[in-house]
Amino acid sequence: MGERLRNIYTQFPGGKHKVLTLSYDDGKIEDRRLVDILNENGIKATFNVNSGLVNDHFDEYYKERIPMEEYRDLYKGHEVAVHTVTHPTIARCPKEQMIRQIIEDRRALEEVMGYTVRGCAYPNGSYSDEVVDALKACGIRHARTVRSTGGFYLPEDFLRWHPTCHHNFEGLDNLKKEFLALKKTQYLYIFYLWGHSYEFEVNNNWHVIESFAADMGGQDDIWYASNIEIVDYLDAAGRMQVSVKGDFAYNPSAISVFLEVDKKTVECKPGITTEL
Ligand SMILES: [Zn+2]
């Protein structure tokens, strides 16, 4: 009795408060150049691809898609996620087709990648409560919309994950500067950029992502993560078992969780009890 209540908060890995993540759709050949730019700057992304369109050499945009045999090497260190088999406006599909579009894309991608695929981006930004239910039933943990928030807050619902902005947003540079200057630690903050790599080719504006990546990469106070790494980390943080007194915590997950305890960072290693 009588001891002071400690302030204990979840932090990102390494005791950080900011995370950068990207999400790029459709798996067109321009992803190769985009991945090079991201890798050079230590930035991670989620690539949402359509397993049923890879054998069509040209689609409506007359742009080739990456052959699936290349996914494993190209997207190494990033996340490959569902974008449905054939890119329908999915909220308009009958329920059975919704489920097949999701689960069959997931199955095909898992076969290539060798890990469980648990992410998604809504094709044409189309979703509904029914689509969200279908995703849940298919074991999908996060799904990105095309509704930009212009903000840095974590989503309330990872299956309705509204990004910060598209790379063509005219205020991108200002948002980038604001995020880099952000030193507040009251909340966990996220910058979530999305788009299609072929847009850089079509609009001849590769410089947009080159300068974004050069400025945002290599920052000591930013965690660079794919979408699923953020979800998995926050899941692990949510499973932390902290004593009422706040003097020890058990981490039942397989990854370290970082807690701020009275302004000090404590790494809680997986599978053990840590003194706080
Ligand atoms: Zn798409």
Boltz pocket constraint, residues with backbone or C-beta under 6 A from the ligand:
constraints:
  - pocket:
      binder: B
      contacts: [[A, 25], [A, 26], [A, 83], [A, 87], [A, 122], [A, 123], [A, 124]]
      max_distance: 6.0
